[in-house]
Amino acid sequence: MDTYDPHEHAHPTRPAVGFPDHGWRKPSACGPNSGNCVEVNLAAHGLVGVRDSKTDSSPVLVFDRGEWARFVEAVRRGEFDG
């Protein structure tokens, strides 16, 4: 996992990644007025971006598809339920 700033031209360890503005999605459970959610964007080259939904200029956490799949499976198993 890396942090990607969409306002920089390139990240030191990854090539510049485009996350199209129209590609950001947040869970339906967040509702239209909830600001405590994350948004996910599937980018080119098999990368997944995750950002804070409260601001469009939020830094983006970048995962490859394998990392993302393992995270989603862990969520489904309840590993993060507190």
Backbone hydrogen bonds, N-H to C=O, Kabsch-Sander energy under -0.5 kcal/mol:
donor,donor_aa,acceptor,acceptor_aa,energy
2,D,62,V,-2.0
4,Y,60,V,-5.0
8,E,5,D,-2.1
11,H,14,R,-1.0
19,F,17,V,-0.6
23,G,20,P,-2.0
24,W,21,D,-1.0
25,R,40,V,-2.2
30,C,27,P,-1.7
31,G,28,S,-1.0
34,S,30,C,-0.5
34,S,31,G,-0.6
39,E,51,R,-2.6
40,V,25,R,-3.2
41,N,49,G,-2.3
43,A,41,N,-0.7
43,A,47,L,-2.9
44,A,18,G,-0.6
46,G,43,A,-0.7
47,L,44,A,-1.2
48,V,63,F,-3.1
49,G,41,N,-3.2
50,V,61,L,-2.2
51,R,39,E,-2.1
53,S,37,C,-2.5
55,T,52,D,-0.8
58,S,55,T,-1.4
60,V,4,Y,-3.1
61,L,50,V,-3.1
62,V,2,D,-3.9
63,F,48,V,-2.7
65,R,46,G,-1.1
68,W,64,D,-2.4
69,A,65,R,-2.5
70,R,66,G,-2.2
71,F,67,E,-2.1
72,V,68,W,-2.7
73,E,69,A,-2.2
74,A,70,R,-2.0
75,V,71,F,-2.2
76,R,72,V,-2.4
77,R,73,E,-1.9
78,G,75,V,-1.3
79,E,74,A,-2.3
81,D,78,G,-1.4
